[in-house]
Amino acid sequence: MSPQTSSKVIQLLFLGSGTSGGIPSVPCLVKQNKTCGVCLSSMTEEGKKNKRRNTSLLVKIQTPEGVVKNVLIDCGKTFYESTIDLFPKHGIQSIDAVILTHGHADAILGLDDLRPWTEGREDTLIVNLNLETFNVVKTTFPYIVDPLKSTGGGQIPKLKFNVFDNLDQINIFGIDFTPLLVEHGIKESGMPYHALGFKFDRISYISDCSLIPEETRQIIKGSEYFIVDSLRWTSHLSHYSFYQALDEILIHSPKLSLLTDFCHNIDHFQVVNELESWQKKHNLRVMPAFDGLLVKIENEEYTLME
């Protein structure tokens, strides 16, 4: 067997597959007229795939030397809880780089919880983000960006911020991450709010989008794995609906597509049923992601594990 000559992505671990509020929504659990089947089922063993934390992905990269590195895409409000459930189970002992897609709470508010992951490091943990997101982080966590603003008496995460242009390609442990610029709703000014997805090693990942421009579609072209926003059944101002996501998948026809960023209007098992006939008709593999889904990639094959 010839030695590996370049870095490759070997695993994708979904730390979260839900929208900002997470699922279950506590009001759905406590109100007298309990009508939200998704939130109620998420509290049962049978319905646990409906329990969703903020959308986030851990990308495992293997270098030519055989070293494994973990790259975290987004670090939202539920990051800490995700690590409790999933890191011991999968033997994750380090976070080696971070990428942020945008500056919303469900993508950045867990940054302070990176503190224990930077303790004892000889270097700082690099967080890759664009300027718009950096400006939000700088306002939200001034003491992380500038340790001189810390009030003392406690540790802070040792982070270094790599601010890149939306047209820049970032190389992380030998893998090129190409930004995928998408629209994610509308600003108060009426102009589009932009978020980023990323294409890396035959994989395109877009967690939050309401529109994918044609220029971005050209970058996605040729992806074998496609992960895309699918908030709810009906249209939404800042997210793809289930059917918009399917239309997007038809444009690219990847080997495997995974839907993510669901709200509590979407039932995991109903999605599986809805996709059954659609997959047969179009001869494409599509399934809903869920918290804890592990995708193992080896050569041209993939394996899905829970």
Order of alpha helices (4+ residues) and beta strands (2+ residues): beta-alpha-alpha-beta-beta-alpha-beta-alpha-alpha-beta-alpha-alpha-beta-beta-beta-beta-beta-alpha-beta-alpha-beta-alpha-beta-beta-beta
